[in-house]
Amino acid sequence: MQVIELPMIWTIVADIAVWALFHLAISYALYRLPLRLFEKETALTRIRSLEQNGRIWQRLSRVRQWKDRLPDGDSVIGRGFPKKRLGNGSKDYLRQFAAESRRAEWTHWLLIPPAFLFFLWNPPWAGWVMVAYALAANLPFILIQRFNRPRLLRLSDRMAIHKEEAP
């Protein structure tokens, strides 16, 4: 329900500024949280059996074909954990990568609900455009995390098994 009436140009300026603020504030807040908070799966980040260890996302969206074309948030802000390459591939590195993946997933989930605040100063049709934007801008990144993380964890588990078998 629109409670604030603004001229169209100021509504557009407010939309852009508020989205920028939400993106920066939520991303920065989660970036500042200790990584240990993301080391374990939560009800939100746990991979469900119906996801078939991420394979369902490849079947439904062909995520493998487009995931590398999207920007990595850490490369955008110039700090953090680079996720484009597997680095040294050690078990610890893969576990850290999985934790960073959970952090990224949480970030993108948390960027969706603020879209409903835009109904306060936008007409209903524009409020729904903001909701559509929030979904379109964040769901692809959530799919990437849910596709990659099971593969990282399987690789990490395999490395642990091979390490135990080594003399």
C-alpha positions as a printed Julia matrix, in Angstrom:
167×3 Matrix{Float64}:
  0.0     0.0     0.0
  1.53    3.27   -1.14
  1.79    5.68    1.8
  4.31    8.17    0.39
  3.5    10.12   -2.78
  6.5    11.35   -4.75
  6.84   12.84   -8.21
  7.83   10.14  -10.74
 11.43   11.34  -11.08
 11.93   11.28   -7.29
 10.33    7.86   -7.08
 12.86    6.56   -9.61
 15.75    8.25   -7.78
 14.52    6.8    -4.47
 14.2     3.31   -6.0
 17.75    3.37   -7.35
 19.23    4.84   -4.17
 17.37    2.48   -1.84
 18.31   -0.59   -3.89
 21.96    0.52   -3.87
 21.76    1.02   -0.1
 20.21   -2.42    0.47
 22.74   -4.16   -1.78
 25.7    -2.48   -0.12
 24.43   -2.71    3.47
 23.35   -6.35    3.37
 26.43   -7.46    1.43
 28.77   -5.59    3.76
 27.0    -6.79    6.9
 27.3   -10.44    5.89
 30.87   -9.93    4.67
 31.78   -8.65    8.15
 30.31  -11.69    9.95
 32.85  -14.34   10.96
 33.15  -17.19    8.47
 32.58  -19.74   11.26
 28.89  -18.73   11.23
 28.63  -20.2     7.74
 30.6   -23.43    8.27
 27.5   -25.53    8.91
 24.35  -25.93    6.87
 21.2   -24.23    8.13
 17.56  -24.91    7.32
 17.89  -22.34    4.54
 21.17  -23.51    2.99
 20.85  -27.27    3.46
 20.74  -29.02    0.07
 17.5   -31.02   -0.14
 17.3   -34.53   -1.59
 15.04  -33.33   -4.4
 17.93  -31.12   -5.55
 19.91  -34.29   -6.31
 23.17  -32.75   -5.08
 22.65  -29.73   -7.32
 22.04  -31.7   -10.52
 18.4   -30.58  -10.72
 19.55  -26.98  -11.23
 21.58  -28.03  -14.25
 18.59  -29.86  -15.71
 16.12  -27.04  -15.05
 18.27  -24.0   -15.85
 21.49  -25.22  -17.49
 23.35  -23.35  -14.76
 26.73  -24.7   -15.91
 26.4   -22.81  -19.21
 25.81  -19.35  -17.7
 27.16  -19.32  -14.14
 30.6   -18.01  -15.09
 29.1   -15.04  -16.95
 27.67  -13.49  -13.78
 29.86  -11.24  -11.64
 31.41  -12.53   -8.42
 30.47  -10.16   -5.59
 33.95  -10.41   -4.1
 35.52   -9.26   -7.36
 33.04   -6.37   -7.53
 34.04   -5.03   -4.09
 37.68   -6.0    -4.6
 38.14   -8.04   -1.44
 37.06  -11.28    0.07
 37.34  -14.81   -1.2
 37.79  -15.29   -4.98
 35.51  -18.08   -6.18
 36.23  -18.2    -9.91
 38.95  -20.86   -9.54
 39.5   -23.73   -7.13
 42.77  -22.32   -5.81
 45.03  -24.93   -4.25
 42.18  -27.47   -4.03
 43.06  -28.56   -0.48
 40.33  -29.91    1.78
 40.53  -26.78    3.97
 40.28  -24.53    0.93
 37.22  -26.44   -0.33
 35.55  -26.21    3.1
 36.23  -22.46    3.18
 34.84  -22.19   -0.36
 31.66  -24.01    0.79
 31.31  -21.67    3.79
 31.73  -18.64    1.5
 29.07  -20.18   -0.74
 26.68  -20.3     2.21
 27.5   -16.67    3.01
 26.75  -15.72   -0.61
 23.49  -17.67   -0.58
 22.37  -15.96    2.65
 23.26  -12.57    1.15
 21.11  -13.16   -1.91
 18.18  -14.54    0.09
 18.29  -11.48    2.36
 18.25   -9.12   -0.64
 14.79  -10.33   -1.72
 12.46   -9.33    1.19
 13.34   -5.6     1.09
 11.58   -5.45   -2.3
  8.26   -5.34   -0.48
  9.22   -2.03    1.18
  9.08   -0.39   -2.26
  5.29   -0.6    -2.13
  5.46    2.21    0.47
  6.37    4.86   -2.12
  5.6     3.17   -5.45
  2.26    2.46   -7.09
  1.32   -1.24   -6.84
  2.44   -2.08  -10.39
  5.9    -0.58   -9.7
  6.09   -2.38   -6.36
  5.62   -5.66   -8.22
  8.33   -4.61  -10.69
 10.65   -4.21   -7.68
  9.73   -7.69   -6.43
 10.39   -9.1    -9.92
 13.74   -7.29   -9.97
 14.7    -8.71   -6.57
 13.91  -12.24   -7.75
 15.6   -11.84  -11.14
 18.7   -10.26   -9.6
 19.14  -12.82   -6.79
 17.71  -16.21   -7.75
 20.41  -16.91  -10.38
 23.11  -16.41   -7.73
 21.24  -18.63   -5.28
 21.02  -21.35   -7.95
 24.76  -21.1    -8.58
 25.49  -21.61   -4.87
 23.09  -24.55   -4.64
 24.63  -26.08   -7.77
 28.29  -25.61   -6.77
 28.26  -26.34   -3.03
 27.34  -30.06   -3.19
 30.1   -30.57   -5.75
 32.63  -28.8    -3.52
 31.62  -30.84   -0.49
 31.8   -34.12   -2.43
 35.29  -33.22   -3.66
 36.35  -32.29   -0.12
 34.97  -35.59    1.23
 36.83  -37.53   -1.49
 40.06  -35.77   -0.59
 39.56  -36.69    3.07
 39.0   -40.35    2.14
 42.12  -40.42   -0.06
 44.15  -38.77    2.68
 43.05  -41.46    5.17
 43.99  -44.21    2.68
 47.45  -42.76    2.02
 50.31  -44.35    3.99
